[in-house]
Amino acid sequence: MKFKHINSLLAVLFCVATGSAIADASKLYDPSIKHAPQDGVLKFYGAGGPHTAFKKVAEQYEKDTGQKVEIIAGPEKTWSLKAQADADMLWGTSEQSMTAFLETYKTFDSAKVEPIYIRPAVIAVKKGNPKNIQGIADLLKPGMKIVVTEGSGVSNTSGTGVWEDVAGRLGRLDDVKAFRKNIVSYSTGSGASYKAFQTQNADAWITWPNWPIVKSDDLELVKIEPARAIWRDVNVVISPLADPNAKQFVEFLVSAQGQKLMATEGWVRN
């Protein structure tokens, strides 16, 4: 009975601890902030990853129109309060990411979210691919060292759950078990994953095409087998109070010129 009481107490403490962590993630919303984005500058906020391609599009848009666009990216906690005040637009690096964002940025309407590009999960390996990794099947072998990206209950990231989707895609529990045994880091966010890939001397990282493309000095891209392919979109939503030309910028993002620039980092409109 004594041990049962201790186990029950530990279970309660665990729930309180994890609940507190998740609650901390929702504390970004500040109801005292007035959302007033109309200031003559388009401000576009979201998680890191798409931002490097978005910046290429924004630079071209500025040249063509003279309208300034600021691309503000990174972990949500670094820009959330500012975005609540002046974001004209938000991007989500997946549907689950945008759903989470809209719990905080309450002026934005879920019905107005528009998926604009899509990309597949890929395997990032060391430059030169020294382990000759050709797909997920190679990552199931004993001794492989894999980094995966997770939100860990405290961060909003497109990588949450992707490794499990890929490993379990064929409906084989043993694949998930073998893959999990080889994970050396569950990193909170893609930036942390990139660092862990280096510090852990990892063999592979389940990520998105833009990372090995942008970090080509360190990384090489290996495609995941078609039977295991997982795709997630990047989506945008415009504030109803946004500067008037916010819609024009989104239209440029998906124009032929915008698509050409986005494709340089693996973003496609299939």
C-alpha positions in Angstrom: 0.0 0.0 0.0 2.9 2.3 0.8 4.5 1.8 -2.6 1.1 2.3 -4.3 0.7 5.6 -2.5 4.2 6.7 -3.5 3.5 5.8 -7.2 0.2 7.7 -7.1 2.0 10.8 -5.7 4.7 10.5 -8.4 2.0 10.3 -11.1 0.3 13.4 -9.8 3.6 15.3 -9.6 4.4 14.2 -13.2 1.1 15.5 -14.4 1.5 18.8 -12.6 5.0 19.2 -14.0 4.1 18.4 -17.6 0.9 20.4 -17.4 2.9 23.4 -16.2 5.3 23.1 -19.1 2.4 23.1 -21.6 0.7 25.9 -19.8 3.9 28.0 -20.0 3.8 27.6 -23.8 0.3 29.1 -23.8 1.2 32.1 -21.7 2.4 34.0 -24.8 -1.0 35.5 -25.2 -1.3 39.0 -23.7 -4.8 40.4 -23.8 -3.6 43.9 -23.0 -1.9 44.2 -26.4 -3.8 46.0 -29.0 -3.4 44.6 -32.5 -2.8 47.6 -34.8 -0.6 46.5 -37.8 -1.3 49.3 -40.2 2.0 51.3 -40.2 3.1 51.2 -43.9 5.4 48.2 -43.4 4.3 44.7 -44.1 5.4 42.5 -41.2 5.4 38.7 -41.7 6.1 36.4 -38.7 6.7 32.7 -38.3 9.1 30.0 -37.3 12.5 29.6 -38.9 12.9 27.5 -42.0 10.8 29.1 -44.7 12.1 32.6 -43.8 15.2 32.3 -46.0 13.1 31.7 -49.1 10.6 34.3 -48.0 13.3 36.9 -47.7 14.3 36.2 -51.3 10.7 36.8 -52.4 10.4 39.9 -50.2 13.5 41.5 -51.6 12.2 41.0 -55.1 8.8 42.4 -54.1 10.4 45.5 -52.6 12.3 46.1 -55.8 9.2 45.8 -57.9 6.8 47.8 -55.7 8.9 49.9 -53.3 6.8 48.4 -50.5 8.9 47.3 -47.5 8.4 43.8 -46.1 10.0 42.6 -42.9 10.4 38.8 -42.4 10.6 38.1 -38.7 11.5 34.5 -37.9 12.7 32.3 -35.0 11.3 30.5 -32.0 7.8 32.0 -31.3 8.7 33.3 -27.8 11.3 35.6 -29.4 8.7 37.5 -31.5 5.3 36.7 -30.0 4.6 40.0 -28.1 5.6 42.1 -31.1 3.5 40.0 -33.5 0.5 40.4 -31.3 0.9 44.1 -31.8 1.9 44.6 -35.4 1.8 41.4 -37.5 0.2 41.9 -40.9 0.6 38.2 -41.7 1.7 34.9 -40.0 3.0 31.8 -41.6 2.8 28.3 -40.2 5.3 25.7 -41.1 2.6 23.0 -40.9 -1.1 22.9 -40.3 -0.6 21.9 -36.6 1.7 24.8 -36.2 -0.8 27.3 -37.6 -3.6 25.9 -35.4 -1.4 26.4 -32.4 -0.5 30.0 -33.4 -4.1 31.0 -33.7 -4.6 30.2 -30.0 -2.4 33.2 -29.3 -3.0 35.6 -32.3 -6.7 35.9 -31.8 -7.3 38.6 -34.4 -6.5 36.2 -37.2 -9.2 33.9 -38.5 -8.7 30.2 -39.0 -11.1 30.2 -42.0 -8.7 32.6 -43.8 -5.6 30.4 -43.5 -4.3 29.5 -47.0 -1.8 26.7 -47.7 0.6 28.1 -50.3 3.5 25.6 -50.6 4.4 22.1 -49.6 7.6 20.1 -49.1 8.6 16.5 -48.2 10.4 15.4 -45.1 14.0 14.5 -46.0 17.1 13.0 -44.4 20.0 15.4 -43.8 23.3 13.7 -43.7 26.9 14.8 -43.3 28.5 16.4 -46.4 29.7 13.6 -48.7 27.3 11.1 -47.0 30.0 9.0 -45.4 27.6 6.3 -44.2 26.1 6.0 -47.8 22.6 6.5 -46.4 20.0 6.0 -49.2 16.8 6.0 -47.2 15.0 5.3 -44.0 15.8 1.6 -44.3 19.4 2.4 -43.6 18.5 4.3 -40.5 16.9 1.2 -39.0 20.2 -0.5 -38.8 21.8 -0.9 -35.3 24.3 1.8 -34.4 23.0 4.6 -36.6 22.8 8.0 -34.8 19.7 10.0 -35.6 18.5 13.5 -34.6 14.8 14.3 -34.7 12.9 17.6 -34.2 10.1 17.8 -31.6 8.0 20.5 -29.9 8.5 18.6 -26.6 5.2 20.0 -25.3 6.7 23.5 -25.0 7.5 24.7 -28.6 5.6 25.1 -31.8 7.5 23.4 -34.6 6.7 21.7 -37.9 8.9 18.7 -37.0 6.7 17.4 -34.2 5.8 13.8 -34.9 7.4 13.6 -38.3 9.9 10.9 -37.4 7.2 8.7 -36.1 5.1 9.2 -39.3 8.1 8.3 -41.4 9.2 5.3 -39.4 5.7 3.9 -39.0 4.5 4.7 -42.5 4.5 1.0 -43.6 2.5 -0.1 -40.5 5.4 -2.1 -39.0 5.9 -1.6 -35.2 9.4 -3.1 -35.4 10.4 -0.2 -37.7 9.4 2.4 -35.1 11.2 0.4 -32.4 14.4 0.1 -34.4 14.3 3.8 -35.4 13.6 4.9 -31.9 16.6 3.0 -30.5 18.9 5.0 -32.9 17.6 8.5 -31.9 20.4 10.4 -30.0 18.6 13.7 -29.7 15.0 14.9 -29.5 15.7 18.5 -30.2 13.2 21.3 -29.5 13.0 23.0 -32.8 15.0 22.9 -36.0 17.7 25.3 -34.9 18.4 23.1 -31.9 18.4 20.0 -34.1 21.0 21.4 -36.4 23.3 22.1 -33.5 22.6 18.6 -32.0 23.4 17.1 -35.4 26.9 18.6 -35.1 27.6 18.2 -31.4 26.2 14.6 -31.3 28.3 13.7 -34.4 25.0 12.3 -35.8 24.6 10.3 -39.0 21.2 11.6 -40.0 18.6 14.2 -39.2 14.9 14.0 -40.2 14.1 17.5 -41.5 12.9 19.6 -44.5 14.7 20.3 -47.7 15.5 23.9 -46.9 18.0 23.0 -44.2 20.4 20.9 -46.2 20.0 23.4 -49.1 20.9 26.4 -47.0 23.5 24.6 -44.9 25.1 22.9 -47.9 28.6 23.4 -46.5 27.8 20.9 -43.7 24.8 18.9 -44.9 23.7 16.8 -47.8 20.1 15.9 -48.7 18.9 12.3 -49.1 15.3 11.8 -50.3 13.1 9.5 -48.3 11.7 6.5 -50.1 8.4 7.3 -51.9 6.5 4.7 -49.8 7.5 6.5 -46.6 7.2 10.1 -47.9 5.6 12.6 -45.6 4.6 16.1 -46.8 3.6 19.2 -44.8 2.6 22.6 -46.1 3.5 26.1 -45.3 0.5 28.3 -44.9 -0.3 32.0 -44.4 -3.0 34.1 -42.8 -3.6 37.8 -43.2 -4.9 40.0 -40.3 -8.2 41.6 -41.1 -6.5 44.8 -39.9 -3.4 44.4 -42.1 -1.9 47.0 -44.3 -3.9 47.1 -47.6 -1.3 45.5 -49.8 -0.8 42.4 -47.6 -3.0 40.5 -50.0 -0.8 41.7 -52.9 2.3 40.4 -51.3 0.7 36.9 -50.7 -0.3 36.9 -54.4 3.3 37.7 -55.4 4.5 34.8 -53.1 2.6 32.3 -55.2 3.2 34.0 -58.6 5.4 32.4 -61.2 8.2 34.7 -60.0 7.6 33.8 -56.4 7.4 30.1 -57.1 10.8 30.2 -58.9 12.4 31.8 -55.8 10.7 29.5 -53.4 11.7 26.4 -55.4 15.4 27.2 -54.8 14.9 26.0 -51.2 12.6 23.0 -52.0 9.2 24.6 -51.7 6.7 23.5 -54.4 3.1 23.9 -55.5 2.2 20.5 -56.8 
